[in-house]
């Protein structure tokens, strides 16, 4: 019996679902915002980028939970 979520050979489907794309988009926007705010606070760019990168993983977890 074929499963509903599986695609046969030769059928290209989306790499991400719409939900996953929205979660990753929001997490990326949060990371960019944190980077900009850290840079405006007077941190050098490598530190600001590290802050932004550190915020992305918790943002993915947060948005994954609240978006149903």
C-alpha positions in Angstrom: 0.0 0.0 0.0 1.4 3.4 -1.0 1.8 6.1 1.7 0.2 9.5 1.1 3.3 11.5 1.9 5.7 9.6 -0.4 6.4 10.5 -4.0 7.4 8.1 -6.7 10.6 8.3 -8.7 10.7 11.2 -11.2 8.2 13.3 -9.3 9.8 16.3 -7.8 8.1 17.8 -4.8 8.9 20.7 -2.5 12.0 20.5 -0.3 10.2 22.0 2.6 6.6 22.2 3.7 5.0 25.6 3.9 5.0 25.4 7.7 8.7 24.6 7.8 9.5 27.4 5.4 7.6 29.9 7.6 9.3 28.6 10.8 12.7 29.0 9.2 11.9 32.4 7.7 10.7 33.8 11.0 13.8 32.3 12.8 16.1 33.9 10.2 14.3 37.3 10.6 14.7 37.1 14.4 18.4 36.3 13.9 18.9 39.2 11.6 17.1 41.5 14.0 19.2 40.3 16.9 22.4 40.9 14.9 21.4 44.4 14.0 20.4 45.2 17.6 23.7 43.8 18.9 25.7 45.9 16.4 23.7 49.0 17.2 24.5 48.4 20.9 28.2 48.8 20.1 29.4 45.3 19.7 31.8 44.5 16.9 30.4 42.6 13.9 31.8 39.1 14.8 30.2 39.3 18.2 26.9 40.7 16.8 26.8 37.8 14.2 27.5 35.3 17.0 24.6 36.7 19.0 22.3 36.5 16.0 23.4 33.0 15.2 22.8 32.0 18.8 19.2 33.3 18.7 18.2 31.3 15.6 18.0 27.8 17.2 15.7 28.9 20.1 13.6 30.9 17.6 13.1 27.7 15.5 12.0 25.8 18.6 9.7 28.6 19.7 8.0 29.1 16.3 7.8 25.4 15.8 5.7 25.1 19.0 3.4 28.1 18.4 2.6 27.5 14.8 0.1 24.7 14.3 
